[in-house]
Amino acid sequence: MSDLNPADLISPPSWSLTVGLIGRTLVYLSAALFLVSGASWFASKRLPGLQKVGSIAFNLGCAAILGTLVSLGVLFANNRFEYEYVFGHADTKNALAYRIAGIWSGQEGSFLLWASCSAIFALLTVGGTGIYRRWYSIAFAFFLGGITSILAFESPFNLNLVDGKPFVPADGVGLAPSLQNYWVIIHPPTIFLGFGSLTVLFALAFAAMAERKYEGWIPIVRPWAIVAVTLVGLGLCMGGFWAYETLGWGGFWMWDPVENVSFVPWCFGAAFMHGVLVQVTKKKWQMSNLLLGGLPFLAFIYGTFLTRSGFLSETSVHSFAEMDRSALKLLIALLAISVGGFAGLWGYRLFQERRVPKPVPDATPVRREAFYVMGIAALITLGVATMIGMSVPLVQALRGDKPRVVEEGLYHQVLPWIFIPLMILMAITPFVAWNGMKGRELLSKVYSVFCVAIGVTGLALFITVVTPFARKIEMSPTVLMLGRYEVKGLAWIMVLFGICIFVLVANTWRITDIFRRSKMGAASFGAHIGVAVLMAGLIVSRGLEQRAEGFVMKDVPAKLLAYEIRYGGMTSDEHDRNNKLKLHVYDPHTSKQLFTAFPGVYKLETPDGQTNTMVWPHIERGPLMDTYISLGQPQTDISEDFTLAPGQSTDFQGMVITYKKMTRSGDFGAEGTKFGALVTVSNGAHAVDVNPTMELGDLGKTIMNPAKIDNQLQVAIVGMNAADKSVTLRMQLTSPMYPIEVFHKPMTTLVWAGTGILTISGFAAAAYRRVRRSQPAKTPLLERPGRTPELGPAFRGETT
């Protein structure tokens, strides 16, 4: 922007500069406060009076981060385009909610959102950490100090400058079109709250290792672990809904590297939750749970490095721009110190505890603990396999190759071999006794459940194959397994669906068993049901989807799947971002109109003067099936460019196109002068003469004026050579042709229902397992001498 004349520019108001200065100052202040807090808590062992200093500095640092977020929000709400970050992510056309969402739509704002969400959980948890508070505060202060140091370089408060002076652009660039959806308002805050809560697990695990007290942290961390897994899971589902409603490919999940960055911590967090249950019930797995408590946070730090380093810039639709070099070095340092420090301390404690006598294994053939071992191993394997897949572009880049994303199909070939045993364990484990049981006894309990599940699956198969619903489903797809084995798609899908039904029936059965004596304890089984319903919806909607593609244009309908789709015009101007294309959908057999679809389409002018067309799908929702209509880029060109000299001819779709001579009206170089080509188009029966032209517009622009051949076809001149008087022509349609894809997506309602059940059950389980206020916070429950703690039925192992 250095070519602008400073005398012609508007200077920003003083209040705006003050707000930005406050925000920038709060970033530096928070970093300093966390340094003071960490150092004070570290020295407080010898100087106990520093505990108060450390506590005050910690709370003030968290408040400073939240104040920074508020400062940036004020700038976005008031369209203060003198700030580079506001200019790049807001404009005057968007509503206030979207302007606020601009805060986290870019690199700098997402780091600030992460820091703010972490600070919220720090303030919520630090007072209840008891004897772990010293090292908990040190670990949390280290992390927040690292994030705020990154924000000092990745600052959202940099000004637009000309000759060193700030100025106010007339308007901003605005949100990227793909972000202009209501999910941008709620999805990022939700999932970043989940990411922020992962720090609680990490810091408590680190504090437990530092204090060498491996029992008392479990009642403290358990409810926060459930909250963390619930929030991250809810955020993942919201991201899937966003993709489904915006991207137009007809699915919820594509194993994109950035999707996986969130999924891997969820897998590790779920493993930790179940490991905690074993420690509470059997007083085992102390060292394993310490490691599992830190893994979700460390996995997300690694994922953040992947998404912000630039390695995924060409492989993911979600990845951010490359970071400032200094900020990236700080992020790498944060990753290295976090992983190295945590792993090093865990390894040292493991070495110290190696001499502790191991408990004698239970000789009972079937024990719940063994099933938990298998389930946790499956969750960790699922997370590690996904992490390997998302890391492939990084490995390729480090080797000097062009990064390429691992395709969705490869995940579908590999991960079901982990998914299937994991789901079976979710169905069987609730029936296994903690104190052990014989295999025959377990089989007798599970047998009835299995029979009911088979019956429900059979009924679903009957509905799929026999009823009229079957006419809308392809019955003979094949799925390639392990790259070489073909299985019938319907059979494979019904196997996966049946396993989900098995989980659903089994956990519903267990809820009915324990509901009277432990209503809230049934929440954990409800979470299993939510997972089963969610996965059943994903499997069926993706596996049995039907897809057809074609095009529609004025007076030319498309017949796709069970519909005839007719063009109905636009709802607004094509440059209006709220413009919709009206598509009237009919039953071709009865000519009855079924509904009108309104996929979005509008033209966007880019800063370099080009025009992009943005499109969004239309979803006609139903209780059993969604009809999903995806719009492609409108097309008018139907031929490649071809060049003809005077007197030459060419054939195009049965027509002969002959160029006769060049024409001109107006003076050379004058605005409005038209250069044309006299062209004859003949189909053998009759011929028509047309004269497409190129007109000189203002500012040197060239305006094309195509010439109509008939109601559907026209010819345009796109170039000419004055030396040999040749012209370059292109055949076009008189009205745009809209490529469309129509999907039948069965049972997508299960995806929404499963998400709701999983979320409600997760929060209910967290509330049930919270440490009661009547219990003193300073001394952890399991370390109070002279008494047996009252931990409630969940801690006594009466429920999962």
N, C-alpha and C positions, 0 to 999 in steps of 0.2 A: 504493500500500500504506500510505498515511498514516493510513487509518482503523483500522488494527490497533492493539491495545493492547500497548505495549511490555512490560508486566509479564507478558503471556501468551506471549511469544516466547522461543525458544531462541537463546542466543548461540552464535556459532561458536567452535570451539576455537582456541587461540592458534597452534597449529602451522599451521592453515589460513590464518590471516591472515598468518603469516610467509611461507608459500609464495607467496601472492598479492603480498605486498610485494616479495619477491625478483623475481618475474616482472615487476612494474611497473618496478622499479628497473633491471632488465636492459634493458628497452626504452629507457629514457632513457640508460643507460650506453652501449648500442650506438650510438645516434644520435650521442652525443658522441665515441665512439671513431672512428666513420667520418669525422666532421668533422676530428678530429685527424689521422687517417690521410691524408685527401685533402689537407689543408693541408701536412702534412709532406712528402708526395711531391711536391707542387707546388713547395715551396721547396727540395727536395733538389738541384736543378740547381746552385744557388749554395752550398748547405750540404749536401754529400754525407752528412755524419753523420746527417742527418734521415731517410735511407732506412731505417735500422734502426728508428727511432721509428715511421715510417709503416707498416712491415711488421708490427711487434708490435701496433700499434693496430688494424690491419686484421684480423689473426688473432683478436685478443681480441674485436673487434666481431662477427665471425662466430660465435665461441664464445658470446657473450652472446645472440645471436639464438636459437641452438640451445638454450641454457639456458632462454630464455623459453618455447620450445615444450615443453620437459620440465616446467617449472613448471605450465603449463596442463594438460599430460597428467596430472600427479599430482592436480590438482583434479578432473578429469573421472573418473579412475579411482576416486576416493573419494567421488563424488557430493556435492561441496561446493556445495550449492544456494544458499549465501549469496552466491555470485557470480552476477550477472545473466546472464552468458553461459552458465555451466554450467546454471543454472536453465532457460534457454530452449532448451537443446539436449541435455539428458540427463534420465533418470529412473531410478528404482530397478528398473524391470521389465526394462531392457535388459541384455544380456550385456556383458562387459567390452569386447569388440571394438567393439561399437556405441557404447559410452560413449567410447572413444578416438576413434572416427570423428566423434563430436560436435565434436571440436576444429575440424575444417575444414568443418562443415556450415553455418556462418553467416558473416556479413560479416567480423567481426574475425578469426576463426580462419583464414579463407581467405587474408587478407592475411599473417597470421603464417606460414602454410604456404608461401606464395609467397616470403616473405623467407628462410625457413629453407632451402628448396630452392636458392634463389640462393646463399645462404651456403655450402652444401655444394659447389656447383660453383666458387665462388670459391676455397675452400680447395684443391680438387683441381687447379685450373688455374694459380693465381697463380705458383707456383714454376717453371713451365715456360715463362714468357712472354719470358724473355731480355731483350733490349734494349727490349722494349715494356712492361716491367713498370711503369715509372713512370706512364705515361699509362693503362695498363690498370688499375692500382690506383686512380688518380684517378677514372676513369669508373665503376668498380665501386663504389667508396666513395660516390660521389655518389648512385648509384641506391639502394644499401642504406641510406644515410642518409635518403633521401627516404621509403622504405617504413617505416623505423622511426619517422620523424616522424609519418607517418600513423597508425601503431599507438599513438602517444602520445595521439591523440584517439579513434581507434577501438579502445579498450582492452578486452580480454577480462577484465580484472581489476577491473571496477567492482562494488561490493557492493550487495546489496539492503539498503536502509536504512529505518528507521522512527524519526522524530525524531532523525536523524543517527546512529543506532546500527545496526550490522549484525545481522541475524537469519537463522536457517536455516529456510526453508520445509520443509514435510513431504515434498514431492516436487517434481520438476521437470516441465516441460512435455514434454520428450523430443524425439526426432527427429521431423521431419515424416514421416507415414506413407509417403509416396512415397520417402523416403530409407532406409527400413528394409529394405535389401537388401544382400547381401554385396558388391555392386559399390561401395557407399559406402565400404567399407574400403580398396579397392585402386585404384579409378579416380582419385579426386582426388589422392592422392600421386603416382601415375604421371604424370598430365598436368601437375601443377605442377612435377615434376622437369623435364619438357620445357620449361615456361615459364621455369624458373630457368636452364636451360642456354642459352636464347636470349640471356641477358645476356652470356655469354662471347663470342658472335659480335659483339654490339654493341660491347663494350668493346675487343676486339681490333681491330675495324675502326677505331674511334675512335683507338686508340693508333697504328695504322699511319699514319693521316692526320696525327696530331699529330707523329709522328717523321719523316714524309715518307719512309717506307721501305715500299714497296708489294709487296715480294716475300717477305721473310722471315717474314711473319705467316701465309702460306698453309699451310705444312706444320704450323704449330702449330694453326691453327683448323680444318683439314680434318676430323680425326677427331671433334672436338667438334660440328662442324656436322652430321655424320652421326648422332651420338648424339642431338642435339637434334631433328632431323627424325624419327628413329625413335621417340623417346619421345613427342613430340607426336602422331605418327601412331598409336602404340599407345593413347595416352590417348583419342584420338578414337574409335577402334574400340571400346574399353571402354565409352565413353559410349553408343555405338550398341547394344551388347549390353544395357546397363542399361535403355535405353529399350524395347528389344524385349521384355525379360522383365518389365517393370514397368508401363508406361503403358497397354498394352492396345489400341493402335491397329494393331498388327500389322506395324510397320516398324522399321528401324534408324535412319533419318535423315529429318528433316523440314525441313531448312534453317531451323531455329529461329535467331534472332539470336545467342543465346549459343553454339550449336553453331558458327556461322560465325566467332565471335570466335576460336575455336581453329583453325578450318580455314584462315583467311587467313594466319596466320604459317606454317602448314605449307606452303602454296603458295610463299610467298616463300623459306622455308628450302630447299625442294627446288630452286628456281631458283638459289639461291646455291651449293648443292652442285655443280650442273652447271657453273656459271660458274667455280668454282675449278678444275675439271678442264681447262677451256680455258686458264686462266692457267698452270697447271702444265705443260701440254703445248706450248702455242704462245707463251707469254710475252706474252699479250695480256690485255685486259679488266681491267687493274689498277684503273682508276677505277670501272668498272661493278661489280666485285666488292666494292669498298669500300662502295658504296651498298647493294648486295644484302645485305651482311653485317649492316647495321644495320636493314634493313626489317622482318625478322620480329619483333624486339624492339619496334620503334616501333609496329607494327601491333597487337601485343598490349597495349601500354600504352593505345592508343586504344580497343581493345575493352574493356579494364578500365574505362575511363571510361564507356563506354556502359552496361555491365552494373551499375555501382555508383552511377551518378548518379541513377537512378530513372526515366530516360526509357523503359526497357523493362519497367517494373514491371507493365504491363497487356498486354504483347505477348509475353512469354516465360514458359515454365514453369520456367525456370532462374534468372531474374534475382533479384538480392539486394535487400534493403531499401535505401532511400535512405540515403546516407552522412551522417555528421555534417558540418555545413557547413564547419567548419575543415579536416577531413580531406579533403573534396572539393576545397577550394581548393588544398590541398597536392598532391593528385593532378593537378589541372589544371596546376599549376605544374610538376610533374615531367614531364608530357606536353609542355608548351610548351617547357621548357628542353631536354628530350631531343631533340625534333624540330627545334627551332630551332638548337640548338648543333650537332647532327650535320649537318643539311642545310647550315647556314652554313659549317662547316668543309669539307664535301665540295665545295660550290660554289667556295670559295676555292681549294682545291687543284686543282680542275678548271680554274679560270682560270689558275693557275700553270703547269699542264702543257699548256696549249693550244699552246705553242710547240715542244713535243717533236715531232720528225719522226715521221710516221705510217709504219708498215711498208707496203711495196708489196703490194697485194692479190695473192693467189695466183690465177693465171689458170686453174687446173684447174677444169673444169666443176662437179664435185661434190666438196665437202669436208665433213668431219664438223663442222668449226667452224660452217659455215652452218646445218647441221641443229640444232646446239646453240643457235644464235641463235633459230631458230624455236621450239624447245622451251621455252626460257626465256621468250620472249615470250608463249607460250601459257600457261605457269604464272602469269606475272605478270598477264596478262589475266584468267585464272580467279580469281585472288585479288582483283583490283580490282573485277571484276563482283560478286563475293560481298560485298565490303566496301560497295559502293554499296547492295546489297540490305539489308544489316543496318543501314545508316545511315538508311534511310528513316524509321523512327519518330523519330529524332532531328531530322531536317529538319522533319517534320510538327509535332513539339512546339515547335520554335523558331518556326514560322510561326503558332503558336496553334491548330493543328488537333489533333484527337484522334489519338494515335499508332496506327498500324495496321501490322501485320507484313506483309511481302511473302509472298504465299502460295506454297506448295510448287510448285504448277503452273507459276508464272511462271519459277521457277528451272529447271524441267524443259524449258521452251520455249527458254530462252536458252542455258544452259550446255552442252548437247550440241554446239553449234556450236564450242565451244572444246575440249570433251572429245574429240571424234572426231579432229581433226588431231593433238592431243597424243598420243593413243594410237597413231596411225599412225606418228608420229615415234619413239615408244618401240620400235616394231617394226623400223623401217628403219634408224635411226641406228647401231645396233651393227655393221652391215655396211659402213658407209661408212668409208673410210680417212682417216686424219688428213692424209696428204700428197696427197689428192685421187685421183679416179678418174673414168672416163668413165661417163656415165649408163647406157649399154648394159651395162657391166660390173656396175653396181649392180643393174640389173634382172635380170640372169642369176642373181645371188646370191639375190635376194629371191623370184624366181619359184617356186622349189621350196618355199620356206617358205609362200608364199601358197597354193599348191596343197594342201599339207597342211592349212593352216588352213581352207580351203574344205571339204575332206573331213570334218574334225572337226565343223565347223558343220553340214554336211549331215546327218551322223549324229545330231547332237543334234536337228535339226529332224525327222528321221525318227522318233526316239524320242518327240518331242513330239506329232506328228500321227498316227502310225500305231498305236503301241502302246497298251495299256490305260491307260497313264499319261495319254493325251490326254483320256480321259473326265472327268478332273478339272480340265481347263483350258478356259477360255472361248476359243474360236477366232476370234471376230470382234470384239475390242475395237478402238476407234479412238483415236488420239492426236492432239490438236490442236497443230500446230506454228506458231510465230510468230503465234498468235492467230487464224489463218485457214485454214491448210492441214491437212486431215485425211488421216492415213495409217493404214493397217491396223496395229493394235497389234502383232500377231504378227510382221509383216514388219519393223517398226521395231525391235522387241526383238531379233529374230534378227540384224539388221544390227549393233546395238550389241554383242550377244553375240559375233558373228563377229569384230569388231574386237578384242575382248578375247582371243579364241582366237589371232588373228594375233600379238598381243604375246606370248602364252604360248609359242607354237611358235617364234617368232623368237628369243627370248631363251634358250629351252632349247637351240636349235640352236647358239647362240654359246657356251653353257656347255660343250657337248660339244667345241667347237673348241679352247677354251683351258684346259680343266680340267687336262690333264696338266702344262702348264708354269706354271699359275697357279691353283691350287685356290682359294685365298682371294680371288684377283682376280675369280673368278666370282660373288662375293657381290653385286656391284652388279647383275648380270643377274638374280640370284635375287630382289632387291628389285623389279625390274620384273615378274617373274613373280608375286610376291605381290600387287602392285597389280592385275595383270590378273585373277587368280583372285578377289580381293576384289570388284572391280567387276563381274565376271561374276555372282557370287553376288547382289550388290545388284540388278543389272538384272533377272535372271531371277526372283528371289524377289518383287520388287515388281511387275515388269511382268506376270508370268503368275500372280500370286496369284489365288485364287478366294475370294469372300466371300459369306456368306449370314447373315442375321440373323433371329431369331425370339425365342421365349420358352419357358421350361420352368417347370413348377410341379408340385407333388405331384399324381400321377395324370394329368398332362397332358404327354406327351413332346413334344419338338420334332423335326421331320424337316428337317435342314439338310444341304446338299450330299449326301454319300454316307452319312449317318449318321442313326440315330435316337437321340436323347439323352434319357435318363430321369433324373428326380430321384432322388437316393439319400440325402438327409438331410445333416446337418452332422457334422463330425468332432469338434466341441467346442462350447462356449458361444459365442453370437454376439458376446459382448464380449471374447472371447479373440483377441488379435491373430494367433495362429497357427491360427485356425479356417479350415477349408476346406469348400467346398460339394462334395459328392460327386455327380458326374454320370457315370452308366454309359452308355457309348457302344457302340451295337450296329450291326451290318450289317442294314438293314431288309429285305433280301431273304432272308437265312438266319437272322435272329434270333440270330446268334452275337455274343457280347460281344467287342468288339475291345480295349477298354481302359477304365479308369476315370480320369476327369479330376478334378483337385482345384484348381480356381481358388479363390483366397483371398477371404474376405469377413468383415468384422467391423465392429461398430459402435463409433464413437469419440465420447466425450463431449467437447464443446468447452468452453473456459473460460466462454462465455456461456450455458451450459446447453443448447445445441442438440445434436442427435445427427447425426453424419455416418456414412455407410456407406462403408468403404474396400474396394476390390476389386482383385484382381490376376489376370492371365491364367494359364491352364495351357498348357504347350507339350509336346505329344507328339512327340518328335524321331524322325526317321527318316533313313536315309542319303540318300534322294532328296527327301524332303519333310517339312516340319513340319506337324502339325495344331495350329493355334493357336486356343484357345477363350478368348474375352474375355468377361468378365462385366460386365453393366451394373448400375446401381443397382436393388436389389430394389424392387418396387412392390406395394402393396396397394390403393391408391386407383384406382378405374376410372371415376370420374365426377367432374365438377365439383360444388362445393357448390351445393345448391339449397334455397330457403327456402319453407316451406309454412305457411299459416294453418290453424287447425282446420277440417276438412272439405274442404280442398283436396287435389287429386290431381295427379300428373305421370306421364308415361310414361318408362320406361327399358328399352331393349332388349326390347320386347315385354311388359313387365310394367307394371302400374298400381300406383303407390305412393300410398296415401291416408293422410294424417295425421288421426287422430281427436281426440286430446286429450293434454294434458300430464299427467304423473304425478309423484308425489313420495313418497319414503319417508324418514323422519327429520325432525329439527327444522331450521328455517332457520338457516344459519350454523354448524351443528354438523359436526364432522369425521365423515365416513362418510355424510352425507346424500346421497341420490341423486335427481336430477331426470331424468325420462325423457319419452319420447314414445311413445304407443300408435300403432302403424303397422300397416296392413294391406297386404300385398303379394299381388297376384293376377296369375296368368298366363292367366286365362280358364278354365282347367280346374279349378283349385283355388286357394284363398286361405289365407294364414297370417298370424296376428297376432304381432307382435314388439314388444319394448319396449326399445330401446337407451337407455342412461342415461349421465349425467355425474355422477361422484362427487367430492365435496370431500375432498381429501387433506390431508396435513399441510403446513405452511408455505405454505398457500394454493394448492397445486397442484391441478389438475383432472385426474381420471382418466377416460378414455373407456372405456366398456364396450359394444362393439358387440353387436348381436343377430344370430344366425345365421338366414338365410333357408333355406339348404340347405347341402350339404356344401362348396360352393365360394363361396357368396355371403353377405354380411352387410351390415347397414346400421348406420351410426354416427351419433350426434348430436354435432355439433361446435359448436353454439351455440343459444341460445334468447333470446327477448325476453319478459320477464315482463309487459310492458305489454299487448301484443296477443296473448300466448301463442303466437306463431309459433316455429318451430324451423328450424334449418338442419341438413340431413342430407347424408350422403355415402355412396355405395355403395362397398363394399370387397370384396376377396377374403378368404376365411378363412385362406389360407396365401399367402405371398409369391409373386409372379410374378417370375422372374429373366430379364431380357432377356439374350440371349447373341448373340455373333457368332462364327462359325466361319470360319477362314481355312485354305486350303491354300497353304502357302508353299514352293514348289519350290526345291531346291538351296541352302538356307540354310547347309548345311555348307561351301559354297565361301567364305562370308564368314568363317567361323572359320579355315578352312585358309589363306586368303589373308592374314589378319592374322598368323598364325603364321609363314608364309614371309617376309613383309615384315619382321617384327620380328627373326627370327633372322638374316636376310641383312643387315639394317641394322647390328646389333651386330657381326657378323662383319666387315663392311666397315670399320667404325670401328676394330676391333682391328687389322686389316691395315694401316691407314693411319696408325696412331699413330707418333709420333716415337720412335725406338728409344732406349733408355736409354744406349746407348754413344755417342750423339751429344751433344756438349756443348749445354747448354740456353741458355747465356748469349748465344751468337752464333747467330742463325737460319741455317738450312742454306744458303739461297740467297745469303747475304751474307758468307760466309767467303772472304777473299781467297786466291788462289793455289791453289784446288782445285776440282774438280768434285764436287758432293755426290752421294752414293749415295742416291738416293731410292726405289729399288725399282721393280719393273715398273709399279706403279700410277701413280707419278709420271712415268715415262718414256712414259706414254700407251699402254702395251700393252693396257690394259683400260679400260673406262669406269668 
